[in-house]
Amino acid sequence: MKNRDIMKIYNFSAGPACLPDKVLNAASKASINYKHTGISLMEISHRSSHVIELFDNATKRVKNLLSIPSNYKILWLQGGASTQFSMVPFNLLPDKGIADYIETGSWSTKAIKECKLIGKVNISGSSVNQNFNYIPKEINQSTDSTYLHITSNNTIYGTQYKTFPKVLNENGYLVSDMSSDIFSRSFDISKFGLIYAGAQKNMGPAGVTLVIIRDDLVGLNYREMPTMFNYETHVNKDSMFNTPPVFSVFVVNETLKWLEKLGGVSGIETINRKKADKLYSEIESNDLFHCPVKKEDRSDMNVPFIFSDKKHDDNSFLEFCEGRGLKTLKGHRSVGGFRASIYNAMPETGIDKLIETMRLYSNKL
Ligand code: PMP
């Protein structure tokens, strides 16, 4: 039982994002007394059987939930998705190689910047010309690029790939930042050489980053690099080369257990579609609001919306929402207006309450 249940609070934050109550309760227990050991999980050595078992379980769950074939390794790393912006080219891009990147928002722009420090980048597509409100469909890949990097869901702008681009080079592969939509829908992993995702949206707290890497891409050693930057270091030590973020992995494992009970990724995908459909149709039918994102590219995870008429005051609507228990709906400063992040853990009742609040606000104007 959480205090916030006195008035049900819905947290629409883009990340760190809401987590299921069941997971928070398990985290609370584990932080005091882990599995009747009498000590907190935060005090237990990562060399203990408890923690080794926890990592094994979390890894197995990732493999099962995403149907990952045996030729992929699962890593639990630190440094956030932002560190992956550098680790990816450090490890995967040969000295004279080219990497294709599609620019669909601030996170991909940051990934491009880091890759340029290491090797050659070809921007194969960009939606910067329309403030990233769509996913570029016509893309210009180099025929000899090592990989094509995409951001599957753009947290700030609310766009999401519905189908993934085909890689032109037959020896090439996709690399994706899936920080804000991993575990929200099914996809075929075999087209991807590497996927990375910070935990703090669909998995757990910040502090751990999931990396899924095809095993032929481990240990390429194209260049000298810091030990911690080399995927091989972490593969060889089962993500325990140094002290790992055990508590964060525990919370991820609990979230994945919760997800299994909902029918896994295909189960949550149906729920996510329904939630997103409900909210977008309200935005479409309510004259007060407008969604700036191209219809076919709208994200099921982050829903930005603005007032149709600039004369209305954003803060007044945000305060109205806050008073009704709906928190963190302010849009990112580069888009303005509002953004409802409706990741896996946001219940449908949260969407219903938001829709009701939008209608009440319209009626009172
Ligand atoms: N990529 C995406 C799509 C994100 O949404 C974020 C964070 N919001 C990042 C990367 C950066 O993640 P981190 O803070 O874990 O470095």
Boltz pocket constraint, residues with backbone or C-beta under 6 A from the ligand:
constraints:
  - pocket:
      binder: B
      contacts: [[A, 14], [A, 15], [A, 79], [A, 80], [A, 81], [A, 82], [A, 83], [A, 107], [A, 151], [A, 153], [A, 154], [A, 155], [A, 156], [A, 177], [A, 178], [A, 179], [A, 180], [A, 198], [A, 199]]
      max_distance: 6.0
